[in-house]
Amino acid sequence: MATADYEVIGENYSVLRQPDLRIAAIINSHLEAMESIVNLGAGTGSYEPEGKIIAAVEPSETMIRQRIEKPNTAVYQAAAENLPFESHSYDAAMAILTIHHWENWAKGLSEAYRVAKEKVVLLTWFGMPQGFWLYDYFKELEDLDTALFPTLEQISSVLGEVEVIPVPIPSDCTDGFLCAYWARPEMYLHAEIRSGISTFSRISNTQAGLDKLASDLKSGEWQNQYGHLLNLKEYDYGYRLVVGRK
C-alpha cells in the first residue's frame, strides 16, 4: 500500500484544509476547560483552540513551514509515537484526523494518554453509516479507508471507556478532507482539490473514476442518483469525536 507523503502532498494544506468553524466548535467544546494542550499530528495547526498553551507535534517540515506563528504555542518536529514530554505534562491531548497516518496508532494513542492529565480528544472516522456516493466511482478509496482507520473497539482498548460524539459534515465544509465535497461533486474533478485528500495519493489509477464522474455530471446521471443530497445542509459520513477521560 502506498503511503501518504506529507512532504509532497502537504504543500498546499494551509489553503485546501481551512478549518471549518462548525467542526471546530464541536472540538473546542470538549477542550474549553483545558489550559494546556498537546496537539499530535498538528499539521498546519488548523483546529488548535485559541487562548491555550499549545505544544504542536508534527513530523513533516512541509506542514510546519505553513504554520502561522501563534502566541503560547511551541512547535516540535516529532512523531506521535515518541512524544518529547514528561507524563501528565499537559491538561489534554488532541489529534484531529491524523491517527490513521501514524506508523503505530496504538503507540501514539498510548503516548497521548501518558502526557495528558485529564483527557484525550480525537477526531476520527468509523465508516459510512449510510454509504458515500464517491465510493461508487473509486471503490479503492473505501477499501483503503477501512483498512487505515482503527475501529472504536481498537481505540477503546488503549483509552478505555470513551464518549463518542457524531460530527456531521456541512454541505459547504471549508476543510477539504475526503467527504468535505459531498454536495459539490464537481470539486473532486480538480487535481488541486484531490491533492489535499491523502487517500487519493494512495491509489494508483484514478482516471477511470474521474472520467465516469465527469460523464455522469454532464449527462445528469449523478443528479438522478444522488441529487436528493443537495437539499441537505449536513450529513453524517461517519466522522466522530472520541473523548477519553482519565
C-alpha positions, 0 to 999 in steps of 0.5 A, a space after each residue: 500500500 502506498 503511503 501518504 507523503 506529507 512532504 509532497 502532498 502537504 504543500 498546499 494544506 494551509 489553503 485546501 484544509 481551512 478549518 471549518 468553524 462548525 467542526 471546530 466548535 464541536 472540538 473546542 467544546 470538549 477542550 474549553 476547560 483545558 489550559 494546556 494542550 498537546 496537539 499530535 499530528 498538528 499539521 498546519 495547526 488548523 483546529 488548535 483552540 485559541 487562548 491555550 498553551 499549545 505544544 504542536 507535534 508534527 513530523 513533516 517540515 512541509 506542514 510546519 513551514 505553513 504554520 502561522 506563528 501563534 502566541 503560547 504555542 511551541 512547535 516540535 518536529 516529532 512523531 506521535 509515537 515518541 512524544 518529547 514530554 514528561 507524563 501528565 505534562 499537559 491538561 489534554 491531548 488532541 489529534 484531529 484526523 491524523 491517527 490513521 497516518 501514524 506508523 503505530 496508532 496504538 503507540 501514539 494513542 498510548 503516548 497521548 494518554 501518558 502526557 495528558 492529565 485529564 483527557 484525550 480528544 480525537 477526531 476520527 472516522 468509523 465508516 459510512 453509516 449510510 454509504 458515500 456516493 464517491 465510493 461508487 466511482 473509486 471503490 479503492 478509496 473505501 477499501 483503503 479507508 477501512 483498512 487505515 482507520 482503527 475501529 472504536 473497539 481498537 481505540 477503546 482498548 488503549 483509552 478505555 471507556 470513551 464518549 463518542 460524539 457524531 460530527 456531521 459534515 456541512 454541505 459547504 465544509 471549508 476543510 477539504 478532507 475526503 467527504 468535505 465535497 459531498 454536495 459539490 461533486 464537481 470539486 473532486 474533478 480538480 487535481 488541486 482539490 484531490 491533492 489535499 485528500 491523502 487517500 487519493 495519493 494512495 491509489 494508483 489509477 484514478 482516471 477511470 473514476 474521474 472520467 465516469 464522474 465527469 460523464 455522469 455530471 454532464 449527462 445528469 446521471 449523478 443528479 438522478 442518483 444522488 441529487 436528493 443530497 443537495 437539499 441537505 445542509 449536513 450529513 453524517 459520513 461517519 466522522 466522530 469525536 472520541 473523548 477519553 477521560 482519565 
